[in-house]
């Protein structure tokens, strides 16, 4: 199942020799071949990736009563565009700007969304440390983005300035309780793209206040059910593939057994309050 490698930014524990950018580029070449493959890829991500379950829950709550309004949304760090795809399917009246620093992904995404006729979506190359569009957006989301950016308070300030009064920012990011698979002071994350191993829940709230946000809600994700699901669906397969690419042959049989359990565990994690967890879901309002 190649879709495993779409978002290996977070919660992974593969060998140091496993490099992500070449894998993600190869994956992009596969699912960009046809719009049908890309749609299938998005749907598989929605099922497998637990962070998606948590983010969709918060977005559904925000979307209630708003689907008939002409709203502006910022996908800050859009990656492959799966959240933009999901949001753009909720309302044709919403205008979504999806930004990222990778030119190739932006070009591929613009091509795909034109092919499927979603004209309410635009992708653009932007650096979140510099990008600001004052009083423009009703909602912004940053999913597994902030752990990659050293100047995080600057990004929060820019998003705050870009939101309209009452606008909401949704963040999904690793916590400092093992979110980058770092569990003690002596360990370091093998994920070369991360500039921090995870946020302390109070730290990220304070940084958001410094940036101007006043109302902030933060909760843990990836509690015990989610961590078991992650080990079954992500960690163990990646470890196997790190040892030998021959394990590609075994993956379909592996998932045939484990996938139903992972779905159940994801549902439990997304519908349970956690006292701790390796992920954070944060909402902040201007």
C-alpha positions as CSV (number, residue, x, y, z in Angstrom):
1,X,0.0,0.0,0.0
2,X,2.0,2.9,-1.3
3,X,-0.3,5.5,0.4
4,X,1.6,4.7,3.6
5,X,4.2,7.2,2.6
6,X,2.1,10.2,1.8
7,X,2.5,11.9,5.1
8,X,5.5,10.4,7.0
9,X,6.2,13.8,8.6
10,X,4.8,12.8,11.9
11,X,4.7,9.8,14.3
12,X,7.2,7.5,12.5
13,X,10.1,5.4,13.6
14,X,11.8,4.1,10.5
15,X,15.5,3.5,10.2
16,X,17.8,6.5,9.6
17,X,18.5,5.2,6.1
18,X,14.9,5.7,5.0
19,X,14.7,9.0,3.1
20,X,11.3,10.5,2.7
21,X,11.5,13.0,-0.1
22,X,12.4,10.5,-2.8
23,X,9.6,8.2,-1.6
24,X,7.0,11.0,-1.6
25,X,8.1,12.1,-5.1
26,X,7.7,8.5,-6.3
27,X,4.3,8.3,-4.7
28,X,3.3,11.6,-6.3
29,X,4.2,10.2,-9.7
30,X,1.9,7.2,-9.1
31,X,-1.3,8.9,-7.8
32,X,-1.0,11.9,-10.2
33,X,-1.4,9.7,-13.2
34,X,-5.2,10.0,-13.3
35,X,-7.8,12.0,-11.3
36,X,-9.4,8.7,-10.3
37,X,-6.2,7.5,-8.7
38,X,-5.8,10.8,-6.8
39,X,-9.3,10.7,-5.5
40,X,-8.8,7.1,-4.4
41,X,-5.6,8.2,-2.7
42,X,-7.4,10.9,-0.8
43,X,-10.1,8.5,0.4
44,X,-7.5,6.0,1.6
45,X,-5.7,8.8,3.6
46,X,-9.0,9.8,5.2
47,X,-9.5,6.2,6.5
48,X,-5.9,5.4,7.5
49,X,-4.5,8.6,8.9
50,X,-5.8,9.2,12.4
51,X,-5.0,12.9,12.3
52,X,-7.5,13.2,9.5
53,X,-10.2,11.8,11.7
54,X,-9.5,14.5,14.4
55,X,-9.2,17.3,11.9
56,X,-12.4,16.4,10.0
57,X,-14.3,16.3,13.3
58,X,-13.3,19.9,14.1
59,X,-14.0,21.1,10.5
60,X,-17.4,19.5,10.5
61,X,-18.2,21.3,13.7
62,X,-17.1,24.6,12.2
63,X,-18.9,24.0,8.9
64,X,-22.4,23.5,10.6
65,X,-24.7,26.2,9.2
66,X,-22.0,27.7,7.0
67,X,-22.2,25.7,3.8
68,X,-24.4,28.3,2.1
69,X,-22.2,31.2,3.0
70,X,-19.5,32.6,0.7
71,X,-16.4,32.1,3.0
72,X,-12.7,32.3,2.4
73,X,-10.4,29.4,3.8
74,X,-6.6,29.2,4.0
75,X,-5.0,25.8,3.9
76,X,-1.6,26.8,5.3
77,X,0.9,24.1,4.3
78,X,-1.4,22.1,2.0
79,X,0.9,19.2,1.1
80,X,-0.8,16.9,-1.3
81,X,-4.1,18.9,-0.9
82,X,-6.2,16.3,0.7
83,X,-7.8,18.7,3.2
84,X,-8.5,21.2,0.5
85,X,-10.1,18.4,-1.5
86,X,-12.3,17.4,1.4
87,X,-13.3,21.0,2.3
88,X,-14.1,22.0,-1.3
89,X,-16.5,19.1,-1.5
90,X,-18.6,20.5,1.4
91,X,-19.5,23.8,-0.4
92,X,-19.1,25.3,-3.8
93,X,-19.5,28.7,-2.2
94,X,-16.3,28.4,-0.2
95,X,-13.2,29.9,-1.8
96,X,-10.0,28.0,-0.7
97,X,-6.5,29.2,-1.0
98,X,-4.0,26.4,-0.4
99,X,-0.3,27.4,0.0
100,X,2.9,25.4,0.3
101,X,6.6,25.9,-0.4
102,X,7.0,23.0,-2.9
103,X,6.5,24.2,-6.5
104,X,5.9,20.7,-7.9
105,X,3.1,19.8,-5.5
106,X,1.4,23.2,-6.1
107,X,1.5,22.7,-9.9
108,X,0.2,19.1,-9.6
109,X,-2.6,20.2,-7.3
110,X,-3.7,23.1,-9.5
111,X,-3.8,20.7,-12.5
112,X,-5.8,18.1,-10.6
113,X,-8.4,20.6,-9.3
114,X,-8.9,22.1,-12.7
115,X,-9.4,18.6,-14.2
116,X,-12.1,17.8,-11.7
117,X,-13.8,21.2,-12.1
118,X,-13.4,22.6,-8.6
119,X,-12.9,26.2,-9.6
120,X,-13.3,27.5,-6.0
121,X,-9.8,26.2,-5.2
122,X,-6.4,27.8,-5.9
123,X,-3.0,26.6,-5.0
124,X,0.0,29.0,-4.7
125,X,3.6,28.9,-3.6
126,X,4.0,30.8,-0.4
127,X,6.3,30.9,2.6
128,X,4.2,31.0,5.8
129,X,6.9,32.9,7.6
130,X,6.3,35.7,5.2
131,X,2.8,35.3,3.9
132,X,0.1,37.6,5.2
133,X,-3.3,38.7,3.7
134,X,-4.9,41.0,6.3
135,X,-8.5,40.4,7.3
136,X,-9.2,37.9,4.4
137,X,-10.0,34.4,5.7
138,X,-12.9,33.0,7.8
139,X,-10.9,29.9,8.7
140,X,-7.4,28.6,8.4
141,X,-5.9,25.2,9.0
142,X,-2.3,24.0,9.5
143,X,-2.1,20.2,9.6
144,X,1.3,18.8,10.5
145,X,3.0,22.0,9.5
146,X,4.2,23.9,12.5
147,X,6.7,21.2,13.6
148,X,8.6,22.0,10.4
149,X,8.9,25.7,10.9
150,X,11.4,27.3,13.4
151,X,9.8,30.8,13.3
152,X,6.4,29.5,14.5
153,X,5.3,32.6,16.3
154,X,5.8,34.6,13.1
155,X,3.6,32.2,11.3
156,X,0.9,32.4,14.0
157,X,1.1,36.3,13.8
158,X,0.7,36.1,10.0
159,X,-2.3,33.8,10.2
160,X,-3.9,35.9,13.0
161,X,-3.5,39.0,10.8
162,X,-4.9,37.2,7.8
163,X,-8.1,36.0,9.6
164,X,-11.2,38.1,9.9
165,X,-12.5,39.0,13.3
166,X,-14.0,35.8,14.7
167,X,-12.0,33.6,12.3
168,X,-10.7,30.3,13.5
169,X,-7.3,28.5,13.1
170,X,-7.2,24.7,13.4
171,X,-3.8,23.1,14.1
172,X,-2.7,19.4,14.1
173,X,0.8,18.9,15.4
174,X,2.9,16.4,17.4
175,X,3.0,16.8,21.2
176,X,6.1,16.6,23.4
177,X,4.9,13.3,24.7
178,X,6.4,11.2,21.9
179,X,5.0,12.9,18.9
180,X,8.1,12.6,16.9
181,X,8.8,9.2,18.5
182,X,11.1,10.9,21.0
183,X,10.3,9.7,24.5
184,X,13.3,10.9,26.6
185,X,15.8,13.8,26.8
186,X,18.5,11.6,25.4
187,X,16.7,10.8,22.2
188,X,16.5,12.8,19.0
189,X,14.0,12.6,16.2
190,X,15.2,10.8,13.1
191,X,12.8,12.9,11.0
192,X,15.2,15.4,9.5
193,X,12.4,17.8,8.5
194,X,11.3,18.4,12.1
195,X,12.7,21.5,13.9
196,X,11.1,20.4,17.2
197,X,10.2,17.1,18.6
198,X,6.7,18.2,19.6
199,X,4.8,21.0,21.4
200,X,4.1,21.2,25.1
201,X,0.3,21.8,25.3
202,X,0.9,25.0,27.4
203,X,3.7,26.2,25.2
204,X,1.7,26.3,22.0
205,X,-1.2,28.0,23.7
206,X,1.2,30.7,25.0
207,X,2.7,31.2,21.5
208,X,-0.7,31.7,20.1
209,X,-1.5,34.3,22.7
210,X,1.7,36.0,21.9
211,X,0.6,36.1,18.3
212,X,-2.7,37.8,19.2
213,X,-5.1,35.0,19.7
214,X,-7.3,35.3,22.8
215,X,-9.6,32.2,22.8
216,X,-7.7,29.0,22.5
217,X,-8.7,25.3,23.0
218,X,-6.2,22.5,23.0
219,X,-6.6,18.8,23.4
220,X,-4.5,15.6,23.0
221,X,-4.9,13.2,20.1
222,X,-3.2,9.9,19.5
223,X,-4.1,8.6,22.9
224,X,-3.7,4.9,23.7
225,X,-6.1,3.6,20.9
226,X,-4.4,5.9,18.4
227,X,-0.9,4.9,19.4
228,X,-1.8,1.2,18.9
229,X,-3.4,2.0,15.5
230,X,-0.3,4.0,14.5
231,X,2.0,1.1,15.4
232,X,-0.1,-1.4,13.4
233,X,-0.8,0.8,10.4
234,X,2.4,2.9,10.1
235,X,5.3,2.0,12.3
236,X,5.6,-1.8,11.8
237,X,5.1,-1.7,8.0
238,X,7.7,1.1,7.7
239,X,10.2,-0.8,9.8
240,X,9.7,-3.9,7.7
241,X,10.1,-1.9,4.5
242,X,13.2,-0.3,5.9
243,X,14.8,-3.8,6.2
244,X,13.8,-5.0,2.7
245,X,11.6,-3.7,-0.1
246,X,10.5,-7.4,-0.5
247,X,8.0,-6.6,2.2
248,X,6.0,-4.7,-0.4
249,X,4.7,-8.1,-1.5
250,X,3.4,-8.9,2.0
251,X,1.8,-5.5,2.7
252,X,-1.6,-6.3,1.1
253,X,-1.9,-9.4,3.3
254,X,-0.7,-7.6,6.4
255,X,-3.4,-4.9,5.9
256,X,-6.1,-7.4,5.1
257,X,-5.7,-8.5,8.8
258,X,-4.9,-5.3,10.5
259,X,-6.9,-2.6,8.7
260,X,-10.3,-3.4,10.4
261,X,-8.7,-3.1,13.8
262,X,-7.0,0.2,12.8
263,X,-10.4,1.7,11.7
264,X,-11.9,0.7,15.1
265,X,-9.0,2.2,17.0
266,X,-9.1,5.4,15.0
267,X,-12.8,5.8,15.7
268,X,-12.2,5.2,19.4
269,X,-9.3,7.7,19.5
270,X,-11.3,10.4,17.7
271,X,-14.3,10.0,19.9
272,X,-12.5,9.9,23.3
273,X,-11.0,12.7,25.4
274,X,-7.4,11.9,26.3
275,X,-5.4,13.1,29.3
276,X,-2.2,12.7,27.3
277,X,-1.3,11.8,23.8
278,X,1.4,12.1,21.1
279,X,-0.6,14.6,19.1
280,X,-2.3,17.9,19.7
281,X,-5.4,19.4,18.1
282,X,-5.5,23.1,18.8
283,X,-8.2,25.7,17.9
284,X,-7.7,29.4,18.2
285,X,-10.0,32.3,17.4
286,X,-9.2,35.9,16.4
